[in-house]
Amino acid sequence: MDLPRRVSHFAAWRALVPVALSLVLAALPAAGAERDSGTFDDDDGIPAERAIEWLAAAGVLDGCNPPANTAVCPDRILTRAEAAKVLVLLGRHQGLLSETRPGTLDHFVDDDLTWGGSAQPLIGHLADLAIVHGCDPPANTRFCPDAPLLRGQVAKMTVNTLELDAPADYEGPWTDTAGAFFHESARVAAYHGLWDASTGRFGGHRQVSRAEFARTVVAAVEPGLCNENPFTDARVEGVGERHASVSLTAYAYDLQTGCAYWMNPDARQQTASVLKVMVMAGTLLEAQETGRPPTAWEMSQLTPMITESADPPVRSLWNSFGGSPWFADQAETFGLSQTTAIGDDGQPWGRTRTSALDQANLLRQVLLGEWGPLEAGRSVATDLMTSVVPSQTWGVTAGVPDDRVVAQKNGFAAGTANSVGVVYDAAGEPDYIVAVLTIGWPSWEDGVPVVEEIAAWVTVSLSSQ
């Protein structure tokens, strides 16, 4: 796959694009391609997606909405019965547990009706092996199948079920497990990298979500599934402490492994000029829907808007398609559910609020065509975003070797400094996507070094050699 470097090829492109794009339009299917969301439709793009889908493919994990089982409810708190089921089925899948229970004793009085009775033999299997005990010591006659599990309990169950161990001289990183019933299990879990140990705190009394549990148990049996998380707890805490008045969020997606990573995922930031990617996408979609390449006038607006971050073309383009209602519809058109577009005439469109995840997902549609309505015009978008003027190639380029291609768009205004883009490997294939959004700086220039610091974490963790 040959891509333009960080220089403009517009003269040659303008001469060829009408013919080339008409041929592409004739060969492509109708617009509106939908995303292949895998087994579940509510885990797309989240950090646990790769682990969740691995467990589903192994027959270990079912959905949370039977009988359809199209959702996995990743943010829901894990229950004791759910953990028992996953661990037994995973242990059997890995050949660590027998296909049938080693005993026949009915250990608990409150699990016979859970899931129509199907939970009881799974819970019983772990109880036969003394991996789980009751929730009402010392009697231990009840299991409390619907009660939430804590991280310390998950560590003990996981380590024991999957027969994990650690060298006796490995001290472990945790500073908050001494004297706890899960101290040894947390030490072993740290040795196997089941949780981020960068802060030294385990948090054994925290509840665990279904997504966190999936990532934990898969890390135990498939440690090479994902690369190292660029957004370690220590890094995130450190940059947050140094810039306490600034709101920071980031998202990275590894196109080689399908693994995703988040930093402060609940944050919604102002887009500033990062918004121009959405305006470009809508413009290219208008051309596609009328069966033509972008007009010369549209290109005269798109080119400075993306390569130089010129502002006047934003309203010029959306007004040409019907005004601010058209612009406001673009977030819905491209499925950006965490984006609230501001497009009314005279209002500051750069205050449109978005998430790092939405911005990465927009790039996956517009530049990579993984899903979404845009089927034609992606080469136009790539050419524009790889031809940004040198003064605006900061941000997601941090740490990227000079011989690599980066398709990017930065947003910078007042106290906002943002950078989003796709980084390609040495062979010209898409390597990873990163979006870094920050707001609250004295001036946007003050934010650039931190945006680049965060982007460099991603480069180090995800960049292909």
C-alpha positions in Angstrom: 0.0 0.0 0.0 1.7 3.2 -1.2 0.7 6.3 0.7 1.8 9.9 0.2 4.4 11.2 2.6 4.1 14.5 4.4 4.1 16.5 1.2 1.4 17.6 -1.2 0.6 15.7 -4.4 -2.5 17.8 -5.2 -1.5 18.9 -8.7 -1.2 15.3 -10.0 -4.1 14.2 -7.9 -6.5 16.9 -9.2 -5.8 15.7 -12.8 -6.5 12.1 -12.0 -9.2 12.1 -9.4 -12.3 12.6 -11.6 -11.6 9.5 -13.7 -10.2 7.4 -10.8 -13.1 8.2 -8.5 -15.7 7.5 -11.1 -14.2 4.0 -11.6 -14.2 3.5 -7.8 -17.8 4.5 -7.5 -18.8 2.1 -10.2 -17.0 -0.8 -8.5 -18.1 -0.2 -4.9 -21.2 -1.5 -3.2 -23.9 0.9 -2.0 -23.1 3.2 0.9 -24.1 2.3 4.4 -21.7 -0.5 5.2 -22.2 -1.6 8.8 -19.6 -2.4 11.3 -18.8 -6.1 12.0 -19.1 -6.0 15.8 -18.2 -9.6 16.5 -20.2 -11.7 18.9 -21.5 -8.7 20.9 -22.7 -5.3 19.8 -21.9 -3.4 23.0 -18.1 -4.0 23.3 -16.9 -2.4 20.1 -13.8 -0.4 20.6 -13.5 -0.8 24.3 -10.2 -2.0 25.9 -11.7 -5.4 26.9 -13.2 -6.2 23.4 -10.3 -8.4 22.3 -10.5 -10.5 25.5 -14.3 -10.6 25.5 -14.4 -11.9 22.0 -11.6 -14.4 22.7 -13.6 -15.8 25.5 -16.8 -15.9 23.4 -15.0 -17.7 20.6 -13.7 -20.3 23.1 -17.2 -20.9 24.2 -16.5 -19.6 27.7 -18.5 -16.4 27.8 -22.1 -15.8 26.9 -24.1 -12.6 26.5 -26.1 -10.9 29.2 -29.4 -10.8 27.3 -30.4 -14.4 26.7 -31.6 -16.0 24.6 -30.3 -13.4 22.0 -26.9 -13.0 23.7 -26.1 -10.0 21.5 -24.8 -7.9 24.4 -22.2 -8.6 27.0 -22.8 -5.7 29.4 -19.1 -5.0 29.9 -19.6 -2.3 32.6 -21.9 -4.3 34.7 -20.4 -5.5 38.0 -19.4 -9.2 38.0 -21.3 -11.6 40.1 -20.0 -14.6 42.0 -22.0 -17.0 39.8 -20.7 -15.4 36.6 -17.1 -15.7 37.7 -17.6 -19.3 38.6 -19.0 -20.1 35.2 -16.2 -18.4 33.3 -13.5 -19.9 35.4 -14.8 -23.5 35.2 -15.3 -23.3 31.4 -12.0 -21.6 30.9 -10.3 -24.2 33.1 -11.8 -26.9 31.0 -10.9 -25.2 27.8 -7.3 -25.0 28.9 -7.3 -28.6 30.1 -6.8 -27.7 33.7 -10.2 -28.9 34.9 -12.1 -32.1 34.1 -15.2 -31.9 32.0 -17.3 -33.2 34.9 -17.3 -32.4 38.6 -14.9 -34.3 40.8 -17.6 -34.6 43.5 -21.4 -34.7 44.0 -22.0 -32.8 47.2 -24.5 -30.0 47.0 -22.4 -27.4 48.9 -24.8 -24.5 49.0 -28.5 -24.0 49.6 -29.0 -20.9 47.5 -27.6 -21.7 44.0 -30.0 -24.5 42.9 -32.3 -22.1 41.0 -29.7 -19.7 39.6 -30.0 -19.6 35.8 -32.6 -22.4 35.9 -30.3 -24.6 37.8 -27.4 -24.5 35.4 -25.1 -22.5 37.7 -25.2 -25.1 40.5 -22.8 -27.7 38.9 -20.4 -25.0 37.9 -20.3 -23.5 41.3 -20.1 -27.0 42.8 -17.1 -27.8 40.6 -15.1 -25.0 42.2 -16.4 -25.9 45.6 -15.3 -29.5 45.2 -11.8 -28.2 44.6 -12.0 -25.8 47.6 -11.5 -22.9 45.3 -14.7 -21.2 46.4 -16.3 -21.2 49.8 -19.6 -19.8 51.1 -20.5 -16.2 51.7 -21.7 -16.8 55.3 -18.7 -18.1 57.3 -18.2 -20.1 59.4 -21.3 -22.0 58.3 -20.6 -21.5 54.5 -24.0 -22.9 53.5 -24.8 -20.1 51.1 -22.9 -19.0 48.0 -24.7 -15.6 47.3 -24.5 -16.3 43.5 -25.8 -12.8 42.6 -23.5 -10.9 44.9 -20.6 -8.8 43.5 -17.1 -10.0 43.6 -14.1 -8.0 44.8 -10.8 -7.8 43.1 -9.1 -9.8 45.9 -11.6 -12.6 45.6 -11.2 -12.6 41.8 -7.4 -12.8 42.2 -7.7 -15.8 44.5 -10.2 -17.6 42.4 -8.3 -17.0 39.1 -4.9 -18.0 40.5 -6.2 -21.2 42.1 -8.4 -22.3 39.1 -5.7 -21.7 36.5 -2.9 -23.1 38.7 -0.8 -20.0 38.5 2.4 -19.7 40.6 5.3 -17.3 41.1 8.9 -17.8 42.3 9.2 -17.6 46.1 11.8 -14.8 45.8 9.4 -12.6 43.8 8.2 -10.0 46.3 5.5 -8.4 44.2 4.7 -4.7 43.7 1.7 -4.2 45.9 1.9 -1.9 49.0 -1.7 -2.4 50.1 -2.1 -6.2 50.4 -0.2 -7.1 53.6 -2.3 -9.1 55.9 -5.1 -9.5 53.5 -6.5 -13.0 52.6 -5.7 -12.3 49.0 -2.1 -11.2 49.6 -0.5 -14.3 48.1 -2.9 -14.5 45.2 -2.3 -10.8 44.4 1.5 -11.4 44.4 1.1 -14.3 41.9 -1.3 -12.2 39.8 1.3 -9.4 39.6 4.0 -11.9 38.5 1.7 -12.9 35.6 0.8 -9.4 34.7 -2.9 -9.8 35.4 -3.3 -6.2 36.6 -1.5 -2.9 36.1 1.1 -2.7 38.9 2.6 0.6 38.0 1.2 2.5 41.1 1.9 -0.3 43.5 -1.7 -0.4 44.7 -3.8 -3.5 44.2 -7.2 -2.3 45.4 -8.4 -5.7 46.5 -11.7 -4.4 47.9 -12.8 -2.9 44.7 -15.7 -4.4 42.8 -14.9 -5.9 39.3 -16.7 -5.3 36.1 -17.4 -8.0 33.6 -14.9 -6.3 31.2 -12.1 -6.1 33.8 -12.7 -9.8 34.6 -12.5 -10.8 31.0 -9.2 -8.9 30.5 -7.8 -10.5 33.7 -8.5 -14.1 33.0 -7.5 -13.9 29.3 -4.2 -12.2 30.4 -3.6 -15.4 32.4 -3.9 -17.8 29.5 -3.1 -15.6 26.5 -0.5 -13.1 27.8 0.5 -12.0 24.3 -3.0 -11.1 23.1 -2.3 -7.4 23.5 0.7 -5.1 23.8 1.6 -3.3 26.9 -1.0 -0.7 27.9 0.5 2.8 27.1 -1.8 4.4 29.6 -0.5 2.8 32.8 -1.9 4.0 36.1 1.4 5.5 37.1 1.7 7.6 33.9 -1.9 8.8 34.1 -1.7 9.7 37.7 1.7 11.4 37.1 0.6 13.6 34.3 -2.7 14.4 36.1 -0.9 15.5 39.2 1.5 17.7 37.2 -1.4 19.3 35.4 -4.3 19.2 37.9 -6.2 22.0 36.3 -6.2 20.4 32.8 -8.7 17.8 31.5 -6.9 15.1 29.7 -8.2 12.1 27.8 -6.8 9.7 25.2 -7.6 6.6 23.2 -5.5 4.2 21.2 -6.4 1.3 18.9 -3.9 -1.2 17.8 -4.7 -2.3 14.3 -2.3 -5.2 14.5 -3.9 -6.9 17.5 -7.4 -5.4 17.7 -6.7 -4.2 21.3 -7.8 -0.8 22.6 -6.6 1.4 25.4 -8.2 4.3 27.2 -7.1 7.2 29.4 -9.9 8.9 31.3 -12.6 7.5 29.1 -15.5 9.5 30.6 -14.1 12.9 29.6 -15.8 14.9 26.9 -13.6 17.7 25.4 -14.0 20.5 23.0 -12.9 19.5 19.5 -11.4 22.8 18.3 -10.2 22.1 14.7 -10.2 18.3 15.1 -13.9 18.8 14.2 -12.8 19.5 10.6 -12.3 15.8 10.0 -16.1 15.4 10.4 -16.8 18.3 8.1 -14.5 16.7 5.5 -16.2 13.3 5.9 -19.6 14.8 5.4 -18.4 16.7 2.3 -17.0 13.5 0.8 -20.2 11.7 1.6 -22.2 14.3 -0.2 -20.1 13.8 -3.3 -20.5 10.0 -3.0 -24.2 10.1 -2.7 -24.5 12.1 -5.9 -22.2 9.8 -7.7 -19.4 12.3 -8.4 -15.9 13.3 -7.1 -15.6 16.4 -5.0 -16.0 19.5 -7.1 -13.1 21.9 -7.7 -14.8 24.4 -5.3 -15.2 21.7 -2.6 -11.5 20.8 -2.9 -10.6 24.5 -2.7 -12.3 24.5 0.7 -11.2 21.1 1.9 -7.5 21.6 1.1 -6.8 24.6 3.3 -9.3 23.4 6.0 -7.3 20.2 6.6 -3.8 21.0 5.5 -3.6 24.5 7.0 -6.5 24.3 9.5 -8.2 27.3 7.9 -11.5 28.2 9.6 -13.6 29.9 6.9 -14.1 26.8 4.9 -16.0 25.1 7.8 -19.1 27.2 7.5 -18.7 27.6 3.8 -18.9 23.9 3.3 -21.8 23.2 5.7 -23.8 26.2 4.4 -23.4 24.8 0.9 -25.2 21.6 2.1 -28.0 23.3 3.9 -26.5 25.1 6.9 -26.0 24.1 10.5 -28.7 21.3 10.6 -26.6 19.4 8.0 -23.5 19.8 10.2 -25.3 18.8 13.3 -26.4 15.6 11.6 -22.9 14.4 10.8 -22.3 13.1 14.3 -25.3 10.8 13.9 -24.5 9.9 10.3 -21.1 8.6 11.4 -22.3 7.0 14.6 -20.5 9.3 17.0 -22.7 8.8 20.0 -20.4 10.6 22.4 -20.2 13.8 20.2 -22.6 16.8 20.6 -22.2 19.0 17.5 -22.6 22.8 17.8 -23.4 24.2 14.3 -25.9 27.0 14.7 -24.9 30.1 12.7 -22.7 32.4 14.7 -21.9 29.9 17.5 -18.3 28.7 18.1 -18.4 25.3 16.3 -15.0 24.5 17.9 -16.8 24.0 21.2 -18.4 20.9 19.8 -17.8 18.3 22.5 -16.5 14.8 21.8 -14.6 11.8 23.2 -11.3 10.4 22.2 -13.1 7.1 21.3 -15.4 8.9 18.9 -12.6 10.7 17.1 -10.7 7.4 16.7 -13.8 5.7 15.4 -14.3 8.5 12.9 -10.8 7.9 11.5 -11.4 4.2 11.3 -14.3 5.0 9.0 -12.9 7.9 7.0 -9.3 6.8 6.5 -9.6 3.0 6.8 -13.1 2.2 5.7 -13.7 -0.4 8.4 -17.4 0.5 8.5 -19.7 3.4 8.1 -21.3 5.2 5.1 -18.2 6.5 3.4 -17.2 4.1 0.6 -15.5 6.5 -1.9 -13.3 9.5 -1.2 -11.1 7.8 1.4 -8.0 8.4 -0.8 -8.9 12.1 -0.8 -9.1 12.1 3.0 -5.8 10.3 3.3 -4.0 12.6 0.8 -5.3 15.7 2.7 -4.4 14.4 6.2 -0.9 13.3 5.2 -0.2 16.7 3.6 -0.6 18.9 6.8 1.7 21.9 6.8 4.9 21.2 8.9 4.0 23.6 11.6 1.0 21.4 12.4 2.6 18.0 12.4 3.1 18.0 16.2 1.1 15.7 18.5 0.4 12.1 17.3 3.7 12.1 15.4 5.7 12.1 18.7 8.3 9.4 18.6 7.3 8.2 15.2 10.3 7.5 12.9 10.6 10.0 10.0 10.2 7.3 7.4 6.7 6.5 8.6 3.4 8.0 7.3 1.1 9.8 9.7 -2.4 11.0 8.7 -3.4 13.6 11.2 -5.4 16.6 12.2 -4.7 18.8 15.2 -7.1 21.1 17.1 -5.7 24.2 18.8 -7.4 27.3 20.1 -7.2 29.2 23.4 -6.7 26.5 26.1 -7.4 23.5 23.9 -4.6 21.3 22.3 -5.8 18.1 20.5 -4.2 15.7 18.1 -5.7 12.7 16.3 -4.4 10.5 13.6 -3.5 7.2 12.0 0.1 6.0 12.1 1.3 3.7 9.3 4.1 1.1 9.6 7.2 0.9 7.4 5.4 -1.1 4.8 2.7 1.6 4.5 0.0 -0.4 6.3 -2.2 1.1 9.1 -0.4 0.4 12.4 -2.4 2.2 15.1 -4.8 5.0 15.8 -4.4 7.6 18.5 -6.5 10.5 19.8 -5.3 12.9 22.5 -7.7 15.6 23.7 -6.7 18.2 26.3 -8.3 21.5 27.6 -7.5 24.0 30.3 -4.1 25.3 29.3 -3.1 29.0 29.7 -2.6 28.8 25.9 -2.8 25.9 23.5 1.0 26.1 22.9 1.5 25.1 26.6 -0.4 21.9 25.9 1.6 20.6 23.0 4.4 19.0 25.0 2.0 17.1 27.1 -0.1 16.0 24.1 3.2 14.7 22.6 4.2 13.0 25.9 0.9 11.1 25.9 1.2 10.3 22.1 4.8 9.1 22.7 3.5 6.5 25.2 1.4 5.0 22.4 4.3 5.1 20.0 6.5 3.2 22.3 3.9 0.5 23.1 2.2 0.0 19.8 4.5 1.0 17.0 5.5 -1.9 14.7 9.2 -2.4 14.1 
